[in-house]
Amino acid sequence: MATPIPREWAGLQQFPAATQTKLHELLGKLKEENVSTLTILVMGKGGVGKSSTVNSIVGERVATVSAFQSEGLRPTMCSRTRAGFTLNIIDTPGLIEGGYINEQAVEIIKRFLLGKTIDVLLYVDRLDAYRMDTLDEQVIRAITNSFGKDIWRRSLVVLTHAQLSPPDGIDYNDFFTRRSEALLRYIRSGAGINKRESGDFPLPIALVENSGRCKTNEHGEKILPDGTPWVPNLMKEIAIVISNGSKPIHVDQKLIDGPNPNNRWKIFIPLILAVEYFLVVKGIRRAIHADIANGKVDEWEQRYRDLVGSRDPVEQKGSAPRNRKA
């Protein structure tokens, strides 16, 4: 899939002046770190706000959002450039259909990403999703199987619908903590991240509110319930992920094809042969030598000797021609 030609990032001018200033500062810091291109992959279940988040980041309506229209199967890529910096955002369809992983959608996404490098994965879910189930773990496992476990080193968890009122009078921060911990447990389980590895997979979380009812501050910036302007905060968290020392994920044919199941046990073949030799072959050899030393013969050989009247079948074979000549 050819990469679209980047267009000028006109949407940047649509942000309030305070947000523009913060975003320009972040882009400047990234360029100082020799980061001139940033490719963001956005994934998650359907209906969690992936496309709306893409539009909010770009400041333009680049992804279709409809409450009455199902997501398509094909990913879309938006490329914008500003002052020598290029931003690529890849929006993907939801991975669940009919209560199961949509394998066709997964394969289309992988083929779409062939030859591209993923700098950051935005794993999107809703803050107001009160329950987790096996579907969440299936989605996480599908992402891990497709792009490898290391994709989670380059990930940022995004929780949308942040402008909510927690149920039953629960404190907002307490609700956020509980929701975050539950989701992170599922991510670590689905990605196969054990306790010893947890330090290598920080899995930061950022809150997002894409709706028009999001409150604003005195500068016109959209803010979270604690007053944090969330657009520049989201971009700051993305910049932190880029600088965490892990490597971007390059999607090549080998990654798409996955590990060859025929190679899984090949490394054990020499060990199996060695065990077979020492436990089976050498054991048989020792038994044979012991029988020879003790003068023991098999039952079939003894019957043959009784029949032909010879102690050794070889001896009998050797004497047969002489008898016929006589």
C-alpha positions, 0 to 999 in steps of 0.5 A: 500500500503506497504511502499518501503524499503528506499535506500541509497540517492546516488543522494545526491552525484550528487549535486555540493559540495556547494549544498551538504553542504547546504543540509547536514546542513538542514538535521542536523537541522531537526534531531536536531528537532527530525525529522528523516523522511520527507514525501512530497506529490506532487500534482497539474495539469498535465504537470506542472513539478511535476515529474521533481521537484521530480527528481531534489530534489532526484538528480536521475531520479526516476519519469518518465518524457515524453512530449509525454506520458500521466501520469498514474493513480497511484502515485509513492513513492520514499524513500531515506535514509542518515545518519539516515534521511529518505526522502519519496517523493510521486509523483501523477498524474494530477487531470484533465482529459477532463476538469473535476476532475478525481475522479478515480485518486483522489480515487486512490491517497487517497487509496495509502496514507492510513496509511501514514503521510503527512509532507509537501504538494508541490502544483506545478504549472507553473510560466509561466501560464498566466491565471487562470480558474475554473479548478485551483479552482477545483483541490484545492477543490479536494485536500481540500475535500480529506485531509481536510483544514488543509493540506494547513497549511503544504503546499508549493506552487512551481512554475516551469519554473522559468527561463522565460522572462516575456511578454510585457517587464514586470519586472520579480519581478513584474510578479512573484508578480502578478502570485503569488497573483492570484494563492494564491487567487484561493487557498484561495477560493478553500480551503475555507480560509477566510481573518480572517484565512489567518494568519494561512495559510501562503502559502509560494512560492518557484521557481523551474527551472528543465530544462537543460537550468537553469543557474548556479553559480560559484559553479555549482549550479542551480540558479534562475534569482536573483542568488538564488541556488534553490535546497537548497532554496526549501529544506529550505522552506520545513524545514520552513513549517515543523517547523511552529507549525502545525500538519502533516496530518495522512491519516486514513480511517476516513479521506478517507471516509470524513464526513458522510452526515447523521451526518451533521444535527444530532446536530440540532435535540434536538433544532428542537424538543424543538422548536416543543414542545414550538411552536406547542405542547404547543400551541395546549395544550393551545387551548384545555384547553381554549376550555374546560374552555369556554365550546366550543366543536367541530362541529362533537361533537355537531352533535353527541350530537344532534343525540343521545340527550346527552350532553356528548358522554361518558355519552350516552355510559354509559347509553346504557346498563342500557336502554337495561337491563330495 
